[in-house]
Amino acid sequence: MSIYQIKLSAKKQIATGTMAFSFEKPLGFVHKAGQFADFTLLNPPETDAEGNIRGFSLASAPYETHLMIATRMRDSAFKRVLKDLAIGTELTMDAPYGSFTLHNNVSIPAVFLTGGIGVTPVRSIVRQALHDKPTREILVFSSNKTPQDAAFTEDLSQSQLANPKYTYISTMTDLPASNVVTTGETGVINQAMLAKYISDLTLPIYYLCGPLGMVTALRAMLNATGVDDDNIRTEEFSGY
Ligand SMILES: Cc1cc2nc3c(=O)[nH]c(=O)nc-3n(C[C@H](O)[C@H](O)[C@H](O)COP(=O)(O)OP(=O)(O)OC[C@H]3O[C@@H](n4cnc5c(N)ncnc54)[C@H](O)[C@@H]3O)c2cc1C
């Protein structure tokens, strides 16, 4: 790991209360899809007890030319400052960290179970795998309250037809709150939903990502289904 100076190059809203921030990739920076970085605001106009550093998964894939993160814009000093940063502002990035990365054995399917903003490292892993042409089966189950809350839906769904080994399943847990009618999945990710798409539930390696409560609940559901803890990998977003 090293500390890099990075420059904000773009920012945009990508879902309800959710923004993506892009940065110029520093020369020589290399990361594995799924890893995260610690970002430090330099001389922010305000700060609070949580300080000026936050960890964010890199949502950009290694092959992409820019770095990108995405976050729920809660009302913390860090996020108020981040939201208002002018394009071109410098931050420091301490990276790369983490081992939430794809397993090596391509005969074992990878199944991602994500909720809300937990989709960030999954975008990186899936975009990289699709870029490299997937040699293993990859399934993504992405859970959100409503379609308006769901980040990166297009990025994750658009390559499905061209990649028979890749399946994207989006589920909505509070559809009545939106005015959308769907033929897709609704409700939380559970054993019955997984069983519709996976013939042997004990075979894949499962990747769980999101706030701690969600990761804990999904692990319990998988354990109850007979999935061994050795086949479960997690990235817990502390701070939610
Ligand atoms: C490996 C890793 C990867 C991560 N990746 C991402 C990512 O890709 N995207 C992302 O958004 N986050 C990610 N996080 C979490 C991130 O680091 C922050 O902790 C999180 O975004 C919250 O930051 P904050 O400034 O909103 O809250 P903080 O100011 O850090 O607040 C932390 C505490 O205050 C409380 N709190 C603050 N605001 C509220 C509120 N509005 N409602 C309820 N409680 C509140 C929380 O309970 C929490 O305990 C990651 C964390 C880790 C460890």
The ligand as an SDF file (V2000), in Angstrom:
LIG
                    3D

 53 58  0  0  0  0  0  0  0  0999 V2000
  -13.8860   -1.9590    3.8210 C   0  0  0  0  0  0  0  0  0  0  0  0
  -14.9380   -0.8740    3.8080 C   0  0  0  0  0  0  0  0  0  0  0  0
  -15.4760   -0.4730    2.6020 C   0  0  0  0  0  0  0  0  0  0  0  0
  -16.4640    0.5190    2.5780 C   0  0  0  0  0  0  0  0  0  0  0  0
  -16.9790    0.8890    1.3770 N   0  0  0  0  0  0  0  0  0  0  0  0
  -17.9560    1.8270    1.3450 C   0  0  0  0  0  0  0  0  0  0  0  0
  -18.5370    2.2330    0.0960 C   0  0  0  0  0  0  0  0  0  0  0  0
  -18.1460    1.7650   -0.9740 O   0  0  0  0  0  0  0  0  0  0  0  0
  -19.5100    3.1590    0.1370 N   0  0  0  0  0  0  0  0  0  0  0  0
  -19.9630    3.7150    1.3140 C   0  0  0  0  0  0  0  0  0  0  0  0
  -20.8620    4.5510    1.2890 O   0  0  0  0  0  0  0  0  0  0  0  0
  -19.4370    3.3730    2.4920 N   0  0  0  0  0  0  0  0  0  0  0  0
  -18.4450    2.4400    2.5440 C   0  0  0  0  0  0  0  0  0  0  0  0
  -17.8920    2.0860    3.7380 N   0  0  0  0  0  0  0  0  0  0  0  0
  -18.3620    2.7820    4.9680 C   0  0  0  0  0  0  0  0  0  0  0  0
  -17.6960    4.1540    5.0650 C   0  0  0  0  0  0  0  0  0  0  0  0
  -16.3430    4.0320    5.4320 O   0  0  0  0  0  0  0  0  0  0  0  0
  -18.3900    5.0510    6.0880 C   0  0  0  0  0  0  0  0  0  0  0  0
  -18.2570    4.5000    7.3530 O   0  0  0  0  0  0  0  0  0  0  0  0
  -19.8450    5.2220    5.7930 C   0  0  0  0  0  0  0  0  0  0  0  0
  -20.0070    5.7200    4.4670 O   0  0  0  0  0  0  0  0  0  0  0  0
  -20.4950    6.1930    6.7860 C   0  0  0  0  0  0  0  0  0  0  0  0
  -19.8320    7.4090    6.7480 O   0  0  0  0  0  0  0  0  0  0  0  0
  -20.5940    8.7420    7.2200 P   0  0  0  0  0  0  0  0  0  0  0  0
  -19.6310    9.8700    7.0370 O   0  0  0  0  0  0  0  0  0  0  0  0
  -21.9110    8.7970    6.5390 O   0  0  0  0  0  0  0  0  0  0  0  0
  -20.8880    8.4890    8.7440 O   0  0  0  0  0  0  0  0  0  0  0  0
  -19.8980    8.7350    9.9750 P   0  0  0  0  0  0  0  0  0  0  0  0
  -19.7430   10.1750   10.2520 O   0  0  0  0  0  0  0  0  0  0  0  0
  -18.6540    7.9660    9.7450 O   0  0  0  0  0  0  0  0  0  0  0  0
  -20.7750    8.1110   11.1180 O   0  0  0  0  0  0  0  0  0  0  0  0
  -20.4360    6.9520   11.7400 C   0  0  0  0  0  0  0  0  0  0  0  0
  -21.4070    6.6810   12.8710 C   0  0  0  0  0  0  0  0  0  0  0  0
  -22.4040    7.6850   13.0600 O   0  0  0  0  0  0  0  0  0  0  0  0
  -23.7100    7.1760   12.9080 C   0  0  0  0  0  0  0  0  0  0  0  0
  -24.4680    7.9930   11.9160 N   0  0  0  0  0  0  0  0  0  0  0  0
  -23.9820    9.0150   11.2020 C   0  0  0  0  0  0  0  0  0  0  0  0
  -24.9060    9.5500   10.3930 N   0  0  0  0  0  0  0  0  0  0  0  0
  -26.0290    8.8440   10.5940 C   0  0  0  0  0  0  0  0  0  0  0  0
  -27.3380    8.9000   10.0650 C   0  0  0  0  0  0  0  0  0  0  0  0
  -27.7120    9.8070    9.1430 N   0  0  0  0  0  0  0  0  0  0  0  0
  -28.2300    7.9860   10.4830 N   0  0  0  0  0  0  0  0  0  0  0  0
  -27.8870    7.0630   11.4060 C   0  0  0  0  0  0  0  0  0  0  0  0
  -26.6670    6.9710   11.9510 N   0  0  0  0  0  0  0  0  0  0  0  0
  -25.7440    7.8390   11.5570 C   0  0  0  0  0  0  0  0  0  0  0  0
  -23.5550    5.7720   12.4570 C   0  0  0  0  0  0  0  0  0  0  0  0
  -24.2840    4.9090   13.3000 O   0  0  0  0  0  0  0  0  0  0  0  0
  -22.1020    5.4300   12.5820 C   0  0  0  0  0  0  0  0  0  0  0  0
  -21.8330    4.5520   13.6340 O   0  0  0  0  0  0  0  0  0  0  0  0
  -16.9070    1.1160    3.7910 C   0  0  0  0  0  0  0  0  0  0  0  0
  -16.3510    0.7140    5.0100 C   0  0  0  0  0  0  0  0  0  0  0  0
  -15.3720   -0.2620    5.0260 C   0  0  0  0  0  0  0  0  0  0  0  0
  -14.7880   -0.6680    6.3490 C   0  0  0  0  0  0  0  0  0  0  0  0
  1  2  1  0
  2  3  1  0
  2 52  2  0
  3  4  2  0
  4  5  1  0
  4 50  1  0
  5  6  2  0
  6  7  1  0
  6 13  1  0
  7  8  2  0
  7  9  1  0
  9 10  1  0
 10 11  2  0
 10 12  1  0
 12 13  2  0
 13 14  1  0
 14 15  1  0
 14 50  1  0
 15 16  1  0
 16 17  1  0
 16 18  1  0
 18 19  1  0
 18 20  1  0
 20 21  1  0
 20 22  1  0
 22 23  1  0
 23 24  1  0
 24 25  2  0
 24 26  1  0
 24 27  1  0
 27 28  1  0
 28 29  2  0
 28 30  1  0
 28 31  1  0
 31 32  1  0
 32 33  1  0
 33 34  1  0
 33 48  1  0
 34 35  1  0
 35 36  1  0
 35 46  1  0
 36 37  1  0
 36 45  1  0
 37 38  2  0
 38 39  1  0
 39 40  1  0
 39 45  2  0
 40 41  1  0
 40 42  2  0
 42 43  1  0
 43 44  2  0
 44 45  1  0
 46 47  1  0
 46 48  1  0
 48 49  1  0
 50 51  2  0
 51 52  1  0
 52 53  1  0
M  END
$$$$
